[in-house]
């Protein structure tokens, strides 16, 4: 029985380990640049914060509009009194003192009253209207700020996608080179054993294989870090092993010149438009501040109920009228507020000028980077062909003992470097184009296509 039990336990444990293995394994997922952009917008924490800011701005606009609505105040009280001495003059004759009225002592020990006051603003120096306009302008500016931040989020996701692509491509190239280096080391070991190769040359091949193996460790680390960063950015489990779709990094054929890009930036940048709304809000604030120098007019109404036991009862006392309020101190206290509001307008205008200069410089730099990186693709593609031909020639010479082992290994390193440079150049060119779109304020529109 024990002999039968032990194999069964072994089989059970083996089956359990096979069943549990997939649970800890990473899930591999091929992902496109479009998917990366959509997920980053959906899960970005900063954009969620921007949504909360927009909701706050909308509420502020509603608050400004509610100032046009009437104010209704209700109050009431029931008060207990001590025994005050109250003489109530009546119209009867007092025979005791000969005067035309007589005093009657009234005993009052409590008072109850209720008040309802209604006030509807009619004119307040247009402060309410200008307050609504200013809140609407600021709401629009905050919405545009959120759109501008979305451009930044998309560009960050493009950079992260590019880093993942470059890390995986570097890992593929290094693995291929390592396989070749190990195969060569084995061949050199056999030649060295047979006395056909100097031990020094064999050691050079072994050293190169070790160096490439170290490079592979580094590229694997970079790939894991790039994958983890992108997982966090996209809100995915960190066990997800992402594979970047290389087709997503295809370069568009864009023939715009730098002047056209600059005009696009001035027309489409959300921060430029947001500053224009902030200027409008600041100018409206000047008008609202000047409105403090004018009187306020409101339609008023109310209802009063009063009950004093043994003395008086008042019900249905309704009143309606017009109320005027004017703070004379505003004539000499408002001027400094107006100066502050005007200064804020000047600050916004200065920011607009600085932003315009900054945009022109950014467009120039990003355009030149885009042109530089697109040209690098062609150069590195030729470099791959040249490196391959150089390695072929050097290998033939080495086989005929015309060059040293060092020359052969150097030719192989040059071929490896050319492949890496070409892969990086392709990703850099795609990122530089996306950066140019972000600088011109057209990245969101382009990513939605």
Buried (B, 14 or more C-beta within 10 A) or exposed (E): EEEEEEEEEEEEEEEEEEEEEEEEEEEEEEBBBEBBBBBBBEBBEEBEEBEEBBEEBBEBBEEBBEBEEEEEEEEEEEEEEEEEEBEBEEEEEEEEEEEEEBEEEBEBEEBBBBBBBBBBBEBBBBBBBBBBBBBBBBBBBBBBBBBBBBBBBBBBBBBBBBBBBBBBBBBBBBBEBBEBBBEBBEEBBEBBEEEEBBEEBBBBBBEBBEBBEEBBEEBBEBBEEBBBBBBEBBEBEEEBBBEBBBEBBEBEEEEEEBEEBBEBBBEBBBBBBBBBBBBBBBBBBBBBBBBBBBEBBBBBBBBBBBBBEEEEEEEEEEEEEEBEEEEEEBEEEBEEBBEEBBEBBEEBEEBBEEBBEEBBEBBBEBBEBBBEBBEBBEEBBEBBEEBBEBBEEBBEBBEEEEBBBEBBBBBBBBBBBBBBBBBBBBBBBBBBBBBBBBBBBBBBEBBEE
